[in-house]
Amino acid sequence: MQWDENLIKGVDRHEMEEENKFNEAITNVGNIDEDNYPRTYAALDTLAKQMTGDANSMPPRKKSIDDKDDDKDFKDQFRAIIRRNLDTVKPATADPKKERKPLSQIMKDNDIQQMSSNITEKLNAFRDHQKMAWDIAHHIRNNPNEADTSFSAFSRGEIVKYFNKYKKNPEFLKTLNIKLDDPTAMQELRRQQSQAQAHN
């Protein structure tokens, strides 16, 4: 079955790619961004793809970093990349307005173990968000005549699982302007997704 690139109306592939910029995950935990630390960023991005698959491939990532050995392997390789200090010189691409600390200073300012844990969680959260949206879109396509109560039970169940794990609502609800506490939220979700599928 062909991948519905919209996933749900308003969540197109470009938005997913933007959301998954590994840059954001790294910036949030240690001020390591692509402009200031291009070689480190590229090495960490490659590591993420090796461990979990390309985040923007379709279907979504096949793997999360939940296995204890994989998690340890990711963290060990993450620390090794940071310690290699690949970006000792400020590159021409660096934003002159952004502070650029040496990687050694970033390591001193941040618990490197916590940095790798935060990135692991962000990678897994993105993967699970993408998979959930994929599963809901797939379910709608395969069950066009399903009763509202049955669809609501399925889709709310998927969303609640995600919320319980990551303590936040899926981004696509915000994008689609759907409030989960609205009793007709899942019908609106299905309506918008069905419209998006009809246009593809």
Secondary structure as GFF3:
##gff-version 3
##sequence-region A 1 200
A	DSSP	alpha_helix	13	19	.	.	.	ID=ss1
A	DSSP	alpha_helix	22	30	.	.	.	ID=ss2
A	DSSP	alpha_helix	38	52	.	.	.	ID=ss3
A	DSSP	alpha_helix	68	83	.	.	.	ID=ss4
A	DSSP	alpha_helix	103	109	.	.	.	ID=ss5
A	DSSP	alpha_helix	112	142	.	.	.	ID=ss6
A	DSSP	alpha_helix	148	166	.	.	.	ID=ss7
A	DSSP	alpha_helix	171	175	.	.	.	ID=ss8
A	DSSP	alpha_helix	185	198	.	.	.	ID=ss9
###
